[in-house]
Amino acid sequence: MSFFDKIKAGLKKTKEGTASTINSVLATFRTVDEELLSELEDALILADIGAYTASEAIDELRRQSKLKNLQSQDDVAECLAGILADKMVPNEGLQLETQPSVILMVGVNGVGKTTSIGKLGAKLAGEGKKVLFAAADTFRAAAADQLSIWAKRAGADLVRHSEGADPSAVIFDAVTAAKARGCDVVICDTAGRLHNKQNLMNELEKMRRVISRELPDASVETLLVLDATTGQNAISQAEGFDSVTKLTGLILTKLDGTAKGGIAIRVSASLKVPVKFIGVGEQVDDLLDFDALAFTRAFFDRKEEA
């Protein structure tokens, strides 16, 4: 199954909600007038794209419709899909140029962070990389046990300490083990919630100091995992984590569970951070490399073009 087909399958609820709304607006298409543009803007806002991004997109559609003389609903849909894709920061993939490289995974509890680590580890292992998981979420009961199960599935090594241990000590031991074992990538689980934002900042800064000290020249990705079904709350989560630790990418999970899906567009456009992966199911291969144009075409339930 191609990326486009997996996206379409994963966005079934979105197609039943957002795409059907947009298609119903376009079904009465006669010309690109202010009534059509207003209805399309409303549909985009309802899809969690956000008022500001939706307004900008419709302004650009208005401009391009005059420039290109759009004549059909397919022309309008394809043009709008391209406009929204261009609003997002391009996904250039993971930057893992050193051995080992480090991926620091952050996000609140319940978003699918540990599952995403497992899927990402399996994906990288499938590409021939030797992967090590660092179970640095020592605050959540059974977090390390869950990660251990995924490590076995993915064929990854695992470094863990006892519950309540210092997370930075786990990172130190994981980095040390990765160097000794010739691992390519260390993927670090982190706590989803500490007592307050300052504690979260302090803990993440401490982890980063350990990584910088032990691997001063390493490639480091900081990926925020967001649950797409939370809608607008995903924005506040993203802003909060970005203020604590500069994000290099996003993973949107549970896109198969929302009838909207526009949050992927909004969060990338707002934070100027690329969506690098999306989760569209429960299977190990349902974590997909993100392609903005393929996503927006599927988002509108349009056919893939060459």
Sine and cosine of phi, psi and omega as CSV:
sin_phi,cos_phi,sin_psi,cos_psi,sin_omega,cos_omega
0.00,0.00,0.76,-0.65,-0.02,-1.00
-0.96,0.30,0.24,-0.97,0.07,-1.00
-0.81,0.58,-0.73,0.68,-0.04,-1.00
-0.86,0.51,-0.72,0.70,-0.02,-1.00
-0.92,0.40,-0.63,0.78,0.04,-1.00
-0.91,0.42,-0.64,0.77,0.04,-1.00
-0.88,0.47,-0.74,0.68,-0.02,-1.00
-0.88,0.48,-0.66,0.75,0.02,-1.00
-0.91,0.41,-0.68,0.73,-0.02,-1.00
-0.94,0.35,-0.45,0.89,-0.02,-1.00
-0.99,-0.14,0.49,0.87,-0.02,-1.00
-0.84,0.55,-0.71,0.70,0.00,-1.00
-0.91,0.41,-0.60,0.80,0.04,-1.00
-0.89,0.46,-0.68,0.73,0.01,-1.00
-0.90,0.44,-0.59,0.81,0.01,-1.00
-0.95,0.30,-0.39,0.92,-0.01,-1.00
-0.97,-0.23,-0.99,0.16,-0.09,-1.00
-0.88,0.47,-0.78,0.63,-0.07,-1.00
-0.89,0.46,-0.62,0.79,0.01,-1.00
-0.92,0.40,-0.59,0.81,0.04,-1.00
-0.91,0.42,-0.73,0.68,0.00,-1.00
-0.90,0.43,-0.67,0.74,0.00,-1.00
-0.91,0.41,-0.54,0.84,0.05,-1.00
-0.94,0.35,-0.55,0.83,0.09,-1.00
-0.91,0.41,-0.71,0.71,-0.04,-1.00
-0.96,0.28,-0.34,0.94,-0.05,-1.00
-0.89,0.45,-0.46,0.89,0.00,-1.00
-0.99,-0.14,0.31,0.95,-0.08,-1.00
-0.85,0.53,0.76,-0.65,0.17,-0.99
-0.81,-0.58,-0.71,0.70,0.04,-1.00
-0.38,-0.93,0.31,-0.95,0.03,-1.00
-0.99,0.14,1.00,-0.04,0.01,-1.00
-0.89,-0.46,0.01,-1.00,-0.08,-1.00
-0.92,0.39,-0.50,0.86,0.04,-1.00
-0.91,0.41,-0.70,0.71,0.04,-1.00
-0.89,0.45,-0.72,0.70,-0.03,-1.00
-0.89,0.46,-0.64,0.77,0.01,-1.00
-0.91,0.42,-0.67,0.74,0.00,-1.00
-0.92,0.38,-0.62,0.79,0.05,-1.00
-0.91,0.42,-0.65,0.76,0.02,-1.00
-0.88,0.47,-0.68,0.73,0.04,-1.00
-0.87,0.49,-0.67,0.74,-0.01,-1.00
-0.90,0.44,-0.63,0.78,0.01,-1.00
-0.92,0.39,-0.65,0.76,0.02,-1.00
-0.89,0.45,-0.68,0.74,0.03,-1.00
-0.90,0.43,-0.38,0.93,0.00,-1.00
-1.00,0.07,0.18,0.98,0.03,-1.00
0.97,0.25,0.28,0.96,0.04,-1.00
-0.96,0.27,-0.42,0.91,0.03,-1.00
1.00,-0.10,0.55,-0.83,-0.10,-0.99
-0.89,0.45,-0.68,0.73,-0.07,-1.00
-0.92,0.39,-0.75,0.66,0.00,-1.00
-0.90,0.43,-0.65,0.76,0.03,-1.00
-0.89,0.46,-0.68,0.73,-0.01,-1.00
-0.90,0.44,-0.69,0.72,0.05,-1.00
-0.88,0.47,-0.67,0.74,-0.02,-1.00
-0.90,0.43,-0.67,0.74,-0.01,-1.00
-0.94,0.35,-0.59,0.81,0.09,-1.00
-0.87,0.50,-0.67,0.75,0.01,-1.00
-0.94,0.35,-0.59,0.81,0.06,-1.00
-0.90,0.45,-0.65,0.76,0.05,-1.00
-0.86,0.51,-0.69,0.72,-0.02,-1.00
-0.92,0.40,-0.72,0.69,-0.06,-1.00
-0.94,0.33,-0.48,0.88,0.02,-1.00
-0.90,0.43,-0.58,0.82,0.05,-1.00
-0.96,0.27,-0.65,0.76,-0.05,-1.00
-0.93,0.36,-0.65,0.76,-0.09,-1.00
-0.98,-0.19,-0.10,0.99,-0.01,-1.00
0.81,0.59,0.86,0.52,-0.03,-1.00
-0.89,0.46,0.76,-0.65,-0.17,-0.98
-0.90,-0.44,-0.19,0.98,-0.07,-1.00
-0.65,-0.76,0.26,-0.96,0.03,-1.00
-0.91,0.42,-0.54,0.84,0.06,-1.00
-0.90,0.43,-0.65,0.76,0.04,-1.00
-0.88,0.48,-0.69,0.72,-0.02,-1.00
-0.91,0.42,-0.72,0.70,-0.02,-1.00
-0.89,0.46,-0.70,0.71,-0.01,-1.00
-0.91,0.40,-0.63,0.78,0.03,-1.00
-0.90,0.43,-0.70,0.71,-0.01,-1.00
-0.92,0.38,-0.61,0.79,0.06,-1.00
-0.86,0.50,-0.68,0.73,0.03,-1.00
-0.91,0.42,-0.63,0.77,0.02,-1.00
-0.89,0.46,-0.72,0.70,-0.01,-1.00
-0.92,0.38,-0.61,0.80,0.06,-1.00
-0.88,0.47,-0.63,0.78,0.00,-1.00
-0.94,0.35,-0.33,0.94,0.05,-1.00
-0.95,0.31,-0.38,0.92,-0.07,-1.00
-1.00,0.02,0.50,-0.87,0.07,-1.00
-0.94,0.33,0.77,-0.64,-0.03,-1.00
-0.86,0.52,0.64,-0.77,0.05,-1.00
-1.00,0.01,0.93,-0.36,0.00,-1.00
-0.98,-0.18,0.26,0.97,0.04,-1.00
0.99,0.17,0.09,-1.00,0.04,-1.00
-0.95,0.32,0.68,-0.73,0.03,-1.00
-0.99,-0.13,1.00,0.01,-0.06,-1.00
-0.87,-0.50,0.97,0.25,-0.18,-0.98
-0.99,-0.15,-0.12,0.99,-0.04,-1.00
-0.89,-0.45,0.26,-0.96,0.09,-1.00
-0.84,-0.54,0.93,-0.36,-0.06,1.00
-1.00,0.08,0.36,-0.93,0.23,-0.97
-0.98,-0.19,0.26,-0.96,-0.07,-1.00
-0.79,-0.61,0.68,-0.73,0.14,-0.99
-0.87,-0.49,0.89,-0.45,0.03,-1.00
-0.99,-0.15,0.90,-0.43,-0.06,-1.00
-0.99,-0.17,0.82,-0.57,-0.02,-1.00
-0.80,-0.60,0.30,-0.95,0.00,-1.00
0.48,-0.88,0.37,-0.93,-0.02,-1.00
-0.96,0.28,0.24,-0.97,0.02,-1.00
-0.90,0.44,0.62,-0.78,0.12,-0.99
1.00,-0.03,0.04,1.00,-0.05,-1.00
-1.00,0.00,-0.12,0.99,-0.04,-1.00
0.99,-0.10,0.46,0.89,-0.07,-1.00
-0.92,0.40,-0.76,0.66,-0.03,-1.00
-0.92,0.40,-0.63,0.77,0.06,-1.00
-0.89,0.46,-0.65,0.76,0.02,-1.00
-0.91,0.42,-0.60,0.80,0.08,-1.00
-0.87,0.49,-0.72,0.69,0.01,-1.00
-0.87,0.48,-0.71,0.70,-0.01,-1.00
-0.91,0.41,-0.66,0.75,0.00,-1.00
-0.92,0.40,-0.65,0.76,0.05,-1.00
-0.88,0.48,-0.67,0.74,0.04,-1.00
-0.90,0.43,-0.63,0.78,0.01,-1.00
-0.90,0.44,-0.72,0.70,-0.01,-1.00
-0.93,0.36,-0.62,0.78,0.05,-1.00
-0.89,0.45,-0.61,0.79,0.05,-1.00
-0.91,0.42,-0.36,0.93,0.05,-1.00
-1.00,0.01,0.10,1.00,0.06,-1.00
1.00,-0.06,0.17,0.99,-0.01,-1.00
-1.00,-0.02,0.58,-0.81,0.10,-1.00
-1.00,0.02,0.86,-0.51,-0.17,-0.99
-0.91,-0.40,0.61,-0.79,0.09,-1.00
-0.78,-0.62,0.75,-0.67,0.06,-1.00
-0.99,-0.11,0.69,-0.72,0.10,-0.99
-0.94,-0.34,0.91,-0.41,-0.06,-1.00
-1.00,0.09,0.95,0.32,-0.09,-1.00
-1.00,-0.03,0.10,0.99,0.20,-0.98
-1.00,0.02,1.00,0.07,-0.06,-1.00
-0.99,-0.10,0.05,1.00,-0.04,-1.00
-1.00,-0.06,-0.45,0.89,-0.05,-1.00
-1.00,-0.06,0.79,-0.61,0.00,-1.00
-0.86,0.51,0.73,-0.68,0.09,-1.00
0.94,0.34,0.16,0.99,0.02,-1.00
-0.88,0.47,-0.69,0.73,0.00,-1.00
-0.92,0.39,-0.57,0.82,0.05,-1.00
-0.90,0.45,-0.69,0.73,0.03,-1.00
-0.88,0.47,-0.68,0.74,0.00,-1.00
-0.93,0.38,-0.55,0.83,0.03,-1.00
-0.88,0.47,-0.64,0.77,0.03,-1.00
-0.89,0.46,-0.69,0.72,0.01,-1.00
-0.92,0.38,-0.58,0.82,0.02,-1.00
-0.87,0.49,-0.65,0.76,0.03,-1.00
-0.91,0.41,-0.67,0.74,0.02,-1.00
-0.89,0.45,-0.64,0.77,-0.09,-1.00
-1.00,0.07,-0.19,0.98,-0.08,-1.00
0.95,0.31,0.53,0.85,-0.04,-1.00
-0.97,-0.23,0.46,-0.89,0.16,-0.99
-0.96,0.26,0.30,-0.95,-0.02,-1.00
-0.64,-0.77,0.71,-0.70,0.16,-0.99
-0.87,-0.49,0.81,-0.59,-0.01,-1.00
-0.62,-0.78,0.41,-0.91,0.13,-0.99
-0.87,-0.50,-0.07,-1.00,0.04,-1.00
-0.96,0.26,0.36,-0.93,0.02,-1.00
-0.86,0.52,0.71,-0.71,0.01,-1.00
1.00,0.03,0.02,1.00,0.01,-1.00
-0.95,0.33,0.24,-0.97,0.02,-1.00
-0.94,0.35,0.88,-0.47,-0.02,-1.00
-0.85,0.53,-0.59,0.81,-0.01,-1.00
-0.92,0.38,-0.48,0.88,0.07,-1.00
-0.93,0.38,-0.58,0.82,0.08,-1.00
-0.90,0.44,-0.69,0.72,0.02,-1.00
-0.88,0.48,-0.70,0.72,0.01,-1.00
-0.86,0.52,-0.75,0.66,-0.02,-1.00
-0.92,0.40,-0.58,0.82,0.01,-1.00
-0.92,0.39,-0.69,0.72,0.01,-1.00
-0.90,0.43,-0.68,0.73,0.02,-1.00
-0.87,0.49,-0.69,0.72,0.01,-1.00
-0.91,0.41,-0.64,0.77,-0.01,-1.00
-0.89,0.46,-0.65,0.76,0.03,-1.00
-0.92,0.40,-0.66,0.75,-0.04,-1.00
-0.94,0.35,-0.55,0.84,-0.09,-1.00
-0.99,-0.10,-0.03,1.00,0.00,-1.00
0.94,0.34,0.58,0.81,0.01,-1.00
-0.96,0.27,0.49,-0.87,0.01,-1.00
-1.00,0.01,-0.61,0.80,-0.09,-1.00
-0.65,-0.76,0.72,-0.70,0.16,-0.99
-0.95,-0.32,0.86,-0.51,0.04,-1.00
-0.95,-0.30,0.87,-0.49,-0.14,-0.99
-0.97,-0.26,0.88,-0.48,0.17,-0.99
-0.97,0.23,0.55,-0.84,0.02,-1.00
-0.70,-0.72,0.28,-0.96,-0.02,-1.00
-0.91,0.42,0.62,-0.78,0.00,-1.00
-0.99,0.14,-0.44,0.90,-0.01,-1.00
-0.40,-0.91,0.80,-0.60,0.15,-0.99
-0.96,-0.29,-0.16,-0.99,-0.15,-0.99
-0.91,0.41,-0.58,0.81,0.05,-1.00
-0.38,-0.92,0.08,-1.00,-0.07,-1.00
-0.87,0.49,-0.59,0.81,-0.02,-1.00
-0.91,0.41,-0.66,0.76,0.06,-1.00
-0.88,0.47,-0.66,0.75,0.03,-1.00
-0.87,0.48,-0.72,0.70,0.01,-1.00
-0.87,0.48,-0.71,0.70,-0.03,-1.00
-0.89,0.46,-0.68,0.74,-0.04,-1.00
-0.92,0.40,-0.71,0.71,0.00,-1.00
-0.92,0.40,-0.63,0.78,0.04,-1.00
-0.90,0.44,-0.63,0.78,0.02,-1.00
-0.90,0.43,-0.68,0.73,0.05,-1.00
-0.88,0.48,-0.70,0.72,0.00,-1.00
-0.90,0.44,-0.60,0.80,0.04,-1.00
-0.89,0.45,-0.65,0.76,0.02,-1.00
-0.89,0.45,-0.71,0.70,0.00,-1.00
-0.89,0.46,-0.70,0.72,-0.03,-1.00
-0.91,0.40,-0.60,0.80,-0.01,-1.00
-0.95,0.31,-0.69,0.72,-0.07,-1.00
-0.99,0.11,-0.47,0.88,0.01,-1.00
-0.72,-0.70,0.94,0.34,-0.14,-0.99
-0.88,0.47,-0.43,0.90,-0.05,-1.00
-0.94,-0.33,0.22,0.98,-0.11,-0.99
-0.97,0.25,0.52,-0.85,0.20,-0.98
-0.95,0.30,0.77,-0.64,-0.01,-1.00
-0.78,-0.62,0.85,-0.53,0.12,-0.99
-0.97,-0.25,0.70,-0.72,0.12,-0.99
-0.90,-0.44,0.96,-0.30,-0.11,-0.99
-0.95,-0.32,0.79,-0.61,0.06,-1.00
-0.99,-0.10,0.80,-0.60,0.05,-1.00
-1.00,-0.09,0.82,-0.58,-0.02,-1.00
-0.84,-0.55,0.64,-0.77,0.08,-1.00
-1.00,0.04,0.91,-0.41,-0.07,-1.00
-0.89,0.45,-0.40,0.91,-0.05,-1.00
-0.96,0.28,-0.21,0.98,0.00,-1.00
-0.98,0.18,-0.18,0.98,0.09,-1.00
0.87,0.50,-0.83,-0.56,-0.12,-0.99
-0.89,0.46,-0.46,0.89,0.03,-1.00
-0.88,0.47,-0.43,0.90,0.02,-1.00
-0.89,0.46,-0.55,0.83,0.01,-1.00
-0.91,0.41,-0.74,0.68,-0.02,-1.00
-0.91,0.42,-0.60,0.80,0.07,-1.00
-0.89,0.46,-0.71,0.70,-0.02,-1.00
-0.89,0.46,-0.69,0.72,0.01,-1.00
-0.90,0.44,-0.64,0.77,0.00,-1.00
-0.90,0.43,-0.73,0.68,-0.01,-1.00
-0.94,0.33,-0.58,0.82,0.01,-1.00
-0.91,0.42,-0.53,0.85,0.03,-1.00
-0.96,0.28,-0.41,0.91,-0.01,-1.00
-1.00,0.09,-0.74,0.68,-0.02,-1.00
-0.61,-0.80,0.82,-0.57,-0.09,-1.00
-0.86,0.52,0.87,-0.49,-0.04,-1.00
-0.99,0.15,0.59,-0.81,0.08,-1.00
-0.94,-0.33,-0.19,0.98,0.00,-1.00
-0.12,-0.99,0.20,-0.98,-0.03,-1.00
-0.81,-0.59,0.53,-0.85,0.19,-0.98
-0.86,-0.52,0.87,-0.49,0.04,-1.00
-0.99,-0.14,0.89,-0.46,-0.01,-1.00
-0.97,-0.23,0.28,-0.96,0.14,-0.99
0.88,0.48,0.50,0.86,0.07,-1.00
-0.91,0.40,-0.34,0.94,0.06,-1.00
-0.97,0.23,-0.11,0.99,-0.07,-1.00
-0.95,-0.31,0.14,0.99,-0.02,-1.00
-0.83,-0.55,0.58,-0.82,0.04,-1.00
-1.00,0.01,0.15,0.99,-0.03,-1.00
-0.92,-0.40,-1.00,-0.02,0.07,-1.00
0.99,-0.16,-0.27,0.96,-0.03,-1.00
-0.93,0.36,-0.18,0.98,0.00,-1.00
-0.88,0.48,-0.48,0.88,0.04,-1.00
-0.88,0.48,-0.64,0.77,0.01,-1.00
-0.95,0.32,-0.72,0.70,-0.08,-1.00
-0.90,0.43,-0.71,0.70,-0.10,-1.00
-0.92,0.38,-0.61,0.79,0.04,-1.00
-0.93,0.38,-0.69,0.73,0.00,-1.00
-0.91,0.40,-0.61,0.79,-0.06,-1.00
-0.96,0.27,-0.69,0.72,-0.09,-1.00
-1.00,-0.05,-0.18,0.98,-0.06,-1.00
0.85,0.52,0.69,0.72,0.02,-1.00
-0.79,-0.62,0.69,-0.72,-0.03,-1.00
-0.97,0.26,0.58,-0.81,0.26,-0.97
-0.99,0.17,0.86,-0.51,-0.06,-1.00
-0.99,-0.14,-0.52,0.85,0.02,-1.00
-0.58,-0.81,0.44,-0.90,0.14,-0.99
-0.75,-0.66,0.57,-0.82,0.05,-1.00
-0.98,-0.21,0.82,-0.58,-0.05,-1.00
-0.81,-0.58,0.41,0.91,0.00,-1.00
0.18,-0.98,-0.05,-1.00,-0.09,-1.00
-0.99,-0.12,-0.21,0.98,-0.05,-1.00
-0.96,0.28,0.38,-0.93,-0.07,-1.00
-0.89,0.45,-0.44,0.90,-0.01,-1.00
-0.99,-0.14,0.29,0.96,0.00,-1.00
-1.00,-0.06,0.26,0.97,0.18,-0.98
-0.98,-0.19,0.94,-0.35,-0.18,-0.98
-0.95,-0.33,0.62,-0.79,0.18,-0.98
-0.86,0.50,0.72,-0.70,-0.11,-0.99
-1.00,0.08,0.74,-0.67,0.10,-0.99
-0.83,-0.56,0.92,-0.39,-0.15,-0.99
-0.88,0.48,-0.72,0.70,-0.07,-1.00
-0.94,0.33,-0.64,0.77,0.06,-1.00
-0.88,0.47,-0.61,0.80,0.01,-1.00
-0.91,0.41,-0.75,0.66,-0.06,-1.00
-0.93,0.36,-0.53,0.85,0.09,-1.00
-0.91,0.42,-0.69,0.73,0.04,-1.00
-0.93,0.36,-0.58,0.82,0.04,-1.00
-0.84,0.55,-0.63,0.78,0.05,-1.00
-1.00,-0.02,0.05,1.00,-0.02,-1.00
0.87,0.50,0.65,0.76,0.04,-1.00
-0.99,-0.14,0.35,-0.94,0.01,-1.00
-0.96,0.28,0.56,-0.83,0.07,-1.00
-0.93,0.36,0.67,-0.74,0.00,-1.00
-0.91,-0.41,0.41,-0.91,-0.01,-1.00
-0.93,0.37,0.00,0.00,0.00,0.00
